[in-house]
Amino acid sequence: MTSATQRKRPAPPDDDIAARVGAFDWARVAANLDSHGCAPLEALLNAQECRTLAARYEHASEFRSTIVMARHGFGRGEYKYFAYPLPAPIEDLRTSLYPRLAPIANHWNEQMGIGVRYPDTHAEFIARCHDAGQTRPTPLLLRYREGDYNCLHQDIYGEHVFPLQVVILLSEPGEDFTGGEFVLTEQRPRMQSRAEVVPLRQGDAAVFAVHHRPVQGTRGCYRVKLRHGVSRLRSGLRHTAGIIFHDAK
């Protein structure tokens, strides 16, 4: 269990989400992504925002589909994709995070010799997705109960894929649930896979690579593949929000 001392930390400022996103040290975020394929965004949401967002899981009219993971071999648990129009906090997060991440995504593609470049605004990128028939929104809420888990996977829904995404933990580990750690694995050529557990608390987010990222080697830059998942929940109830920037076919 998390101690009272450990739980104390500054709450996010009472301003809008765009201002809050802008206050992060994005040079440090970029450096962490370059080094590890993942970067923390601590206290992106406050506790009340987390509870309110998690409660939306019961509002069926806000979602376009529900996925029961066991039916598809994805693991155990459920998740729901939001329908358009997206609720304000999800839309605000999507539109305010994207322009901070697009320069990183463009730099990565340049390093990996990929010709695709991403526009400055999320609206422009979504228009590109929709022109290609990727019109279904992909932001989602996930719910895990005791014994649930999410197998390692990648969230690729069509030709147009933004190479970074964000996960936000809406529940408090040690209080609302135990287990259920967010896990990344990285597969490098001719090497064994590397796993990393990403510690998150309620309201914390992590930015991570969707598919692959560049790594500088002795003979130049090469690509490594990443997958993400959630370890088995040992007790309680865990809600997570996923912010994916490309839409699905």
C-alpha positions as a printed Julia matrix, in Angstrom:
249×3 Matrix{Float64}:
   0.0     0.0     0.0
   1.14    3.56   -0.66
   1.98    5.51    2.49
   0.4     8.89    3.31
   3.8    10.53    2.95
   4.31    9.08   -0.52
   0.86   10.24   -1.62
   1.61   13.92   -0.98
   2.62   15.88   -4.07
   1.59   19.13   -5.75
  -1.74   19.03   -7.56
  -1.95   20.18  -11.17
  -2.58   23.93  -11.43
  -6.18   25.09  -11.8
  -5.86   26.22  -15.36
  -6.99   24.74  -18.65
  -5.44   21.59  -20.02
  -3.62   23.37  -22.86
  -1.77   25.61  -20.38
  -1.0    22.62  -18.19
   0.42   20.68  -21.14
   2.51   23.69  -22.14
   4.1    23.86  -18.69
   5.92   20.53  -19.06
   9.63   20.52  -19.92
   9.25   19.26  -23.48
  12.99   19.19  -24.11
  13.25   16.68  -21.28
  10.26   14.73  -22.63
  11.97   14.53  -26.02
  15.23   13.39  -24.41
  13.46   10.63  -22.46
  11.66    9.46  -25.59
  14.94    9.39  -27.51
  16.65    7.41  -24.75
  13.87    5.07  -23.63
  10.91    5.28  -26.01
   8.79    6.52  -23.1
   8.5     9.71  -21.03
   6.45   10.59  -17.92
   4.04   13.52  -17.66
   3.48   13.69  -13.92
   0.16   14.98  -12.53
  -1.33   15.75  -15.93
  -4.81   15.43  -14.38
  -5.97   16.0   -10.81
  -7.83   13.44   -8.73
 -11.28   14.9    -9.42
 -10.63   14.99  -13.17
  -9.54   11.36  -13.0
 -12.64   10.26  -11.12
 -14.94   12.18  -13.47
 -13.28   10.73  -16.55
 -13.35    7.18  -15.16
 -17.07    7.55  -14.37
 -17.77    8.13  -18.06
 -17.14    4.42  -18.58
 -20.76    3.78  -17.54
 -22.18    6.3   -20.07
 -22.83    4.03  -23.05
 -23.97    6.86  -25.32
 -20.48    8.4   -25.32
 -18.83    5.36  -26.94
 -18.87    3.81  -30.4
 -17.87    0.27  -29.37
 -16.95   -1.96  -26.43
 -14.17   -4.55  -26.65
 -14.13   -7.55  -24.32
 -10.48   -8.55  -24.54
 -10.9   -12.26  -23.81
 -13.1   -12.69  -26.9
 -10.24  -11.6   -29.16
  -7.26  -13.07  -27.34
  -6.13   -9.58  -26.24
  -6.04  -10.46  -22.54
  -8.76   -9.97  -19.92
 -10.74   -6.82  -19.19
 -12.68   -4.32  -21.26
 -12.17   -1.09  -23.12
 -14.45    1.33  -24.92
 -13.71    3.65  -27.83
 -15.21    7.12  -27.57
 -17.56    8.31  -30.3
 -17.41   11.7   -31.97
 -17.86   14.34  -30.7
 -15.23   13.54  -28.1
 -15.88   14.77  -24.54
 -14.08   18.01  -23.69
 -11.2    16.6   -21.6
 -10.33   14.0   -24.22
 -10.56   16.46  -27.11
  -8.51   19.04  -25.18
  -5.8    16.5   -24.39
  -5.64   15.29  -27.98
  -5.38   18.76  -29.5
  -2.97   20.21  -26.93
  -0.58   17.26  -26.72
  -0.28   16.69  -30.48
   1.62   19.91  -31.4
   4.16   19.2   -28.66
   4.74   15.7   -30.0
   4.69   16.38  -33.76
   8.25   17.83  -33.85
   9.53   14.73  -32.01
   7.67   12.46  -34.44
   9.09   14.32  -37.43
  12.62   14.12  -36.03
  12.22   10.38  -35.48
  11.01    9.83  -39.05
  13.93   11.83  -40.37
  16.38    9.7   -38.37
  14.76    6.47  -39.59
  14.63    7.55  -43.23
  10.81    7.66  -43.29
   9.43   10.28  -45.67
   6.2    11.0   -43.79
   5.99   14.34  -41.98
   3.26   15.45  -39.58
   1.51   18.84  -39.78
   1.57   21.4   -36.98
  -1.99   20.9   -35.76
  -4.01   17.85  -34.9
  -6.92   19.08  -37.02
  -4.68   18.92  -40.1
  -3.49   15.43  -39.26
  -7.02   14.15  -38.6
  -8.11   15.58  -41.95
  -5.36   13.46  -43.53
  -6.67   10.38  -41.72
 -10.27   11.05  -42.72
  -9.32   11.63  -46.36
  -7.83    8.11  -46.3
 -11.0     6.59  -44.81
  -9.74    6.49  -41.21
 -12.76    8.19  -39.65
 -13.45    6.28  -36.42
 -12.09    7.93  -33.25
  -9.54    5.94  -31.25
  -9.3     7.6   -27.79
 -10.51    5.07  -25.24
 -11.18    4.17  -21.64
  -9.98    0.84  -20.25
 -11.28   -1.01  -17.19
  -9.47   -3.81  -15.37
 -10.74   -5.92  -12.47
  -8.91   -8.54  -10.39
  -7.19  -11.03  -12.69
  -7.41   -8.81  -15.77
  -4.41   -7.95  -17.95
  -3.6    -6.59  -21.4
  -1.32   -8.56  -23.72
   1.61   -6.82  -25.39
   0.39   -5.06  -28.53
   0.6    -2.03  -30.82
  -2.26    0.38  -31.59
  -2.09    0.61  -35.39
  -5.42    1.19  -37.1
  -4.65    2.03  -40.72
  -2.15    3.49  -43.16
  -1.75    6.76  -41.27
  -0.2     6.2   -37.83
   1.06    8.92  -35.51
   4.13    7.33  -33.89
   3.48    8.49  -30.3
   0.55    8.0   -27.94
  -0.34    8.8   -24.34
  -1.76    6.72  -21.48
  -3.2     8.31  -18.31
  -3.76    6.35  -15.11
  -7.12    7.35  -13.59
  -6.94    5.16  -10.44
  -4.54    5.25   -7.49
  -2.21    2.24   -7.19
  -2.09    0.77   -3.71
  -5.49    2.24   -2.88
  -7.84    1.45   -5.78
  -5.89   -1.56   -7.06
  -2.7    -3.6    -6.8
  -0.67   -5.08   -9.64
  -1.65   -3.81  -13.07
   1.67   -2.2   -13.98
   2.1    -0.52  -17.36
   4.78   -2.44  -19.27
   6.81   -1.68  -22.4
   8.99   -4.1   -24.33
  11.59   -3.18  -26.9
  12.91   -5.59  -29.51
  16.27   -4.7   -31.02
  17.75   -6.5   -34.03
  19.78   -9.6   -33.09
  19.22   -8.92  -29.37
  16.83  -10.23  -26.73
  13.8    -8.07  -25.91
  14.09   -5.5   -23.13
  11.16   -4.92  -20.74
  10.47   -1.78  -18.73
   7.81   -1.22  -16.08
   6.61    2.41  -16.11
   5.57    3.58  -12.62
   2.41    5.72  -12.7
   0.19    7.25  -10.05
  -3.31    8.65  -10.37
  -3.28   11.5   -12.86
   0.16   10.64  -14.25
   0.57   10.08  -17.97
   3.21    8.42  -20.09
   4.09    9.24  -23.69
   5.44    6.26  -25.58
   6.21    4.94  -29.04
   3.34    3.27  -30.89
   5.36    1.03  -33.21
   9.08    1.75  -33.46
  11.66    4.37  -32.59
  15.17    5.27  -33.74
  18.25    4.12  -31.82
  21.73    5.34  -32.61
  24.17    2.47  -33.14
  27.83    2.24  -34.07
  26.89    2.02  -37.76
  24.19    4.66  -37.75
  20.56    4.82  -36.76
  18.33    1.75  -36.74
  14.73    0.99  -35.76
  13.57   -0.91  -32.71
  10.03   -2.24  -32.25
   8.03   -1.52  -29.13
   4.93   -3.12  -27.66
   2.97   -2.19  -24.57
   0.6    -3.92  -22.17
  -0.59   -4.16  -18.57
   0.41   -6.85  -16.07
  -2.18   -8.86  -14.15
  -4.32   -6.89  -11.71
  -4.04   -8.57   -8.3
  -6.92   -6.73   -6.63
  -9.3    -3.81   -7.03
 -10.4    -1.75  -10.03
  -8.16    0.13  -12.47
  -9.27    2.7   -15.08
  -7.0     4.14  -17.75
  -7.48    6.66  -20.55
  -5.67    6.21  -23.85
  -5.01    9.14  -26.18
  -4.25    7.91  -29.69
  -3.81   10.63  -32.29
  -4.69    8.77  -35.5
  -8.2     7.53  -36.28
  -9.2     4.05  -37.44
 -10.76    2.61  -40.58
